Each structure stands twice: as structure tokens, then as C-alpha cells.
Amino acid sequence: MPSPFEPPPIDPPPSGRYDLRVLLTRRGMAAGAVIGGVVVAMVAGFAWAGGFLTPGRLDQTRLIAGFEAANGAHPGFRRNHAKGVCLSGWFDSNGAAAALSKAQVFRPGRVAVFGRFALAGGMPRTADKPATVRSMALNFTLPDGEIWRSGMNDIPVFPVRDARGFYEQLVAATPDPKTGKPDPAALQAFLKRHPESVKATALIKAAPFSSGFADARYNGLDAFFFVNKAGVKTPVRWAMVPVDAFAPAAKTAPEDKNFLFAALTKRLAAGPAQWHLIITVGKPGDPTNDATLPWPADRQTIDAGVLTVAAVEAEAAGNCRDTNFDPTMLPAGIQPSDDPLLSARSAAYSVSFTRRAGEPKTPSAYQPPHGA
Amino acid sequence: MTPSFSPLSRLLHWLMAVLILAMLVIGIAMVSSLGHYRGLVAIHRPLGILILILAAIRLINRQFNPPPALPRAMPKLLQAAAQASHWVLYGLMFALPLVGWAMLSAAGNPIVLAGAWHLPPILAQNVALYAVLRPAHTVLAFCFFAVILTHLAAALLHALIFRDGVFASMTVRRSHSS
């Protein structure tokens, strides 16, 4: 008989140690509550981090849902800049930007480039219009396997400052199902809330559109940092400035629904089209976090080299169709700025890419004639 | 009493516990974020590769420092569940970074760790395959989190209910009980 003053044995008999009926005792329930509490707390923390506790917030899937609501369902296509054609060519660096950036692409020499010309907007079969915003997306494949991707538009500034502004503009511009047209009051309300968009839109409207893809200037819009060998960071913006002389856009759209793309193919049949990569060097105080604001016109520019576009081809498996032109895919020597659009673009492009990757494919609206 | 894991095994266990939990939280936060997406992805990729390397080191260490046997009194069913869950944890420690690496390869995306330091693709570009691997990465991550929670609950069951020294074999024993 154990003495009542003796402590109970630390180890209960082996037969009883794993008897889960102990959970029904006071000690077992207390322990069970501790274990349950730990598990519940971890699940709650995980759910909070994943945004499950704040379902109304603007996240990447909601932003892409905004595009799908505005444009309808177009499986297999990008949710924005849906109508496009693939380009191929090369970039000849002259070495002039190497003092500001250690990126291999800026050493003198040639790197292969592929990319995509497209129209802004989420409708892959929309008709080309003279004043549709056009884009050039590029992939530079550097000798050691590094990759630089950039997406540029032929507007001088971006109409919105961040993802929230983009989403609100998208919702305001979404056609009302009753009238089939966007509600003008919603657009007015958007502009009232976003004075930066009013200013940016005025700058965009003041810049004349070019006649086609080949004579358009494509602006990177977001700011980046160049980092040189010494580690010095310089704020920059870049643009592809056409060698072809600027011709103003037509007043009315020709009958051909693909006239901008057809003109590009015809232009390339006469020889490669070229652009100078112009780097604008920012000064301290120039906004790097707001793509709606232009930098002062007197900023130093550097001509870093010439992009040659030799050919276009229809979107197809394994070419530009299957590439995510995420502007944050950068080589060493180029860093993203604090521009909130960069992270938002990266996130939204990723969702768009994942969705279309798993969707059935249909041929793109514009098919260049074979051998073009 | 169950003997302890070797100090190196315990170090690897707890280091990886912190890294993997951080990784799962970063991953789930990343895919719902707009403003923090880029920054979180920039941590997610190299951290994933670090976990892959640590998992390999841990598997090698396991050959030199085998885990202590479970208490003989533990029911065979519980022992089997413990063994199985540990192999599932090992499997996921390898599978998640490898599926992540494979999916970026299939997407044709650059796999940047830091600066110019990047990994080669382990698959040819194939978006149809990417479309399978990308959701698989998420599903496996949720499985990993569930198995980790089960593992943690079981460890606490050993500590608070069974009191058989299994929990202490991976933590620090009070001096008198060693």
C-alpha cells in the first residue's frame, strides 16, 4: 500500500499511459483545451495572413475579376492587353548605360529579344482603333541566363497611381448591363476621388497617338533603379523611341478590324523596325512611386542602344503567348522602385497567367500572313 | 524514458520549423496581396531553396543520427501513425520547393534567388504543365500546414497527456530527468 504522503508515481503503468480515456478527466480536458487552443490560434493566424478574414479587400484575384467583369470571359487570353502579336529581334547595347547599371544587357554587345505588340484592353477580338493605347512587351535573354522583362505603353504617364485606383477606374468603366454603356456618373465620381487621374488623363489626351505600332514611342511608365558596379542607385525611367518618323493617327478607323497589326506586318516586310532605348535619369526628389506624374522635361537622357524588331508571328504555344511579361522580372543592375503599381502588376499578371495557362486556346484575332 | 534526438537533429528540426511556418504564411499572404506581392515573392523563392537544402542535410543527418525509438509501450497503431506522418513531412519538405522550382521552369519565368544569382530551369517551358503544377503547389502547401498542425497536436499530446518523454526528446530536458 503506498503511503498517502508519497507523491504519485511520475510514470503511470505502461498499459494506462496511452489510454485516451484520460482526456475525459479534468487534467485531460485542460490539456485538450491547450492543444485545441494552439491549433485554433495557428489556423486563425494562417487564415488572417491569407486574407480569409477580410473577404472584401482588394486582392489580386478581385482585381482580375474586375477585368473579367468589364470585358467578359475570353478563355486562354490575357485579362488585359488581350489582343496582340509576337515579335522577335535583338538589342544592340552601345555601353552608354553601363556607368549607371551593371546589368549585362548594358555592356556593349547584342542580346536576343522576343516580345509582344498589343492593344490595351481585355478584349482579344476588339477592332483596332486609331486612338487605342498600344503596348510593347519585351524579354531580353542575357548571356548567363538572366532575364529582363518589361511592359511599356505608348502613353506619357499612367492614368492611375495604384491598384486601388486601377480597380475603381475599371469598375467605373464597366458597362452597365441595363444600358450596355458605362455609367457617366460613376466615371465622374471616380475622377472626383482621384485628382491625380484627372491630371494624368489630361497629359495622355494632350499627347497625339501615332499612326501605328512602328512609329509609336513606348514608355516604361514605372520608375526603376539602376545599380552600378560601385553600388550607386540611380532612379530611372525608360522608353523605346522609334526610329520611324512619327505620323499622326488617322481620324477614322479603316474597315480592317486589324489595320494596326496589318500595317505593322507590312512595315516589317519592308525591313526591320527600330527603337532607341532612352533612359531618363531622375534626380533626387523626382517621384519614383507615382506613375501618374511626369518627371521634369530637362532630365538627362542616355541612349543605351537600339532595339531591332525583325519579324512578327501569331501567338502560339511556347512563344510570347505563353510568357508573363512581369515588369519585376529584372536582372542584377536593375531594381524595382517603390512604385506600388510594380508589385500590383506582378501580382495581377501572375493570376492572369495562371488562369489562361489552364484554359483552352483559340487562335488570336490577328494572324500575320505566313512568311511575313 | 525516450532518449533525446542529437543536438544537430534538434537544431535542424527547430530551425526548419520556424522557416517552414514562415514560408507557409508568406506563401498564403503573397497570393492574396497586391502591395506586398513582389517583396514576399522575393523572399519566398530563396527561402524555399534554403528549405530544400536543409531538408537534404536533415535526411543525411538522419542516417548518422537516427531518431530515438518510440516508447515500447506506445500502441503499434500510434507508432505507425507517427512514423507515417514523419515521412509525409519529409516528403512535403522536398516536394514543395521542387514543385515550386518546376512550376517556375514550366512557366518560363526566371528563377531568381538574389541579384544575378538564379537557378536553371528543371523543366522545359510548358504552360499546360504549369497549369497543373501551380495549383498543386497550393494544395500541397495546405496539406503541409495540416500535417504540421497534426504533428504539433500530437507532440503536445505526448507532452501533456502521455508524458512519455517523446516531446522532451526534441526539446530540452530538465536536468534531473536525463
HADDOCK unambig.tbl for C-alpha pairs under 7 A between the chains (distance, minus, plus):
assign (segid A and resid 14 and name CA) (segid B and resid 73 and name CA) 5.68 0.50 0.50
assign (segid A and resid 17 and name CA) (segid B and resid 162 and name CA) 5.48 0.50 0.50
assign (segid A and resid 18 and name CA) (segid B and resid 74 and name CA) 6.57 0.50 0.50
assign (segid A and resid 18 and name CA) (segid B and resid 162 and name CA) 5.85 0.50 0.50
assign (segid A and resid 28 and name CA) (segid B and resid 161 and name CA) 6.49 0.50 0.50
assign (segid A and resid 31 and name CA) (segid B and resid 160 and name CA) 5.84 0.50 0.50
assign (segid A and resid 31 and name CA) (segid B and resid 161 and name CA) 6.80 0.50 0.50
assign (segid A and resid 35 and name CA) (segid B and resid 153 and name CA) 5.90 0.50 0.50
assign (segid A and resid 35 and name CA) (segid B and resid 156 and name CA) 6.36 0.50 0.50
assign (segid A and resid 39 and name CA) (segid B and resid 149 and name CA) 6.33 0.50 0.50
assign (segid A and resid 46 and name CA) (segid B and resid 25 and name CA) 6.03 0.50 0.50
assign (segid A and resid 49 and name CA) (segid B and resid 25 and name CA) 6.26 0.50 0.50
assign (segid A and resid 49 and name CA) (segid B and resid 28 and name CA) 6.45 0.50 0.50
assign (segid A and resid 49 and name CA) (segid B and resid 29 and name CA) 4.88 0.50 0.50
assign (segid A and resid 50 and name CA) (segid B and resid 28 and name CA) 4.75 0.50 0.50
assign (segid A and resid 50 and name CA) (segid B and resid 29 and name CA) 4.54 0.50 0.50
assign (segid A and resid 50 and name CA) (segid B and resid 32 and name CA) 6.12 0.50 0.50
assign (segid A and resid 51 and name CA) (segid B and resid 32 and name CA) 6.46 0.50 0.50
assign (segid A and resid 59 and name CA) (segid B and resid 32 and name CA) 5.28 0.50 0.50
assign (segid A and resid 59 and name CA) (segid B and resid 33 and name CA) 5.34 0.50 0.50
assign (segid A and resid 59 and name CA) (segid B and resid 34 and name CA) 5.72 0.50 0.50
assign (segid A and resid 60 and name CA) (segid B and resid 32 and name CA) 5.82 0.50 0.50
assign (segid A and resid 60 and name CA) (segid B and resid 33 and name CA) 6.17 0.50 0.50
assign (segid A and resid 60 and name CA) (segid B and resid 34 and name CA) 5.69 0.50 0.50
assign (segid A and resid 146 and name CA) (segid B and resid 110 and name CA) 6.90 0.50 0.50
assign (segid A and resid 146 and name CA) (segid B and resid 116 and name CA) 6.90 0.50 0.50
assign (segid A and resid 147 and name CA) (segid B and resid 110 and name CA) 6.11 0.50 0.50
assign (segid A and resid 318 and name CA) (segid B and resid 125 and name CA) 6.90 0.50 0.50
assign (segid A and resid 322 and name CA) (segid B and resid 127 and name CA) 6.45 0.50 0.50
assign (segid A and resid 323 and name CA) (segid B and resid 108 and name CA) 6.79 0.50 0.50
assign (segid A and resid 331 and name CA) (segid B and resid 115 and name CA) 6.91 0.50 0.50
assign (segid A and resid 331 and name CA) (segid B and resid 116 and name CA) 6.20 0.50 0.50
assign (segid A and resid 332 and name CA) (segid B and resid 115 and name CA) 4.61 0.50 0.50
assign (segid A and resid 332 and name CA) (segid B and resid 116 and name CA) 4.74 0.50 0.50
assign (segid A and resid 340 and name CA) (segid B and resid 35 and name CA) 6.16 0.50 0.50
assign (segid A and resid 343 and name CA) (segid B and resid 34 and name CA) 6.15 0.50 0.50
assign (segid A and resid 343 and name CA) (segid B and resid 35 and name CA) 5.58 0.50 0.50
assign (segid A and resid 343 and name CA) (segid B and resid 36 and name CA) 6.68 0.50 0.50
assign (segid A and resid 343 and name CA) (segid B and resid 37 and name CA) 5.72 0.50 0.50
assign (segid A and resid 343 and name CA) (segid B and resid 38 and name CA) 4.85 0.50 0.50
assign (segid A and resid 344 and name CA) (segid B and resid 34 and name CA) 4.59 0.50 0.50
assign (segid A and resid 344 and name CA) (segid B and resid 35 and name CA) 5.81 0.50 0.50
assign (segid A and resid 346 and name CA) (segid B and resid 38 and name CA) 6.65 0.50 0.50
assign (segid A and resid 347 and name CA) (segid B and resid 34 and name CA) 5.76 0.50 0.50
assign (segid A and resid 347 and name CA) (segid B and resid 37 and name CA) 5.91 0.50 0.50
assign (segid A and resid 354 and name CA) (segid B and resid 131 and name CA) 6.20 0.50 0.50
assign (segid A and resid 357 and name CA) (segid B and resid 127 and name CA) 5.33 0.50 0.50
assign (segid A and resid 357 and name CA) (segid B and resid 128 and name CA) 5.95 0.50 0.50
assign (segid A and resid 357 and name CA) (segid B and resid 131 and name CA) 5.35 0.50 0.50
assign (segid A and resid 358 and name CA) (segid B and resid 128 and name CA) 6.07 0.50 0.50
assign (segid A and resid 358 and name CA) (segid B and resid 131 and name CA) 4.76 0.50 0.50
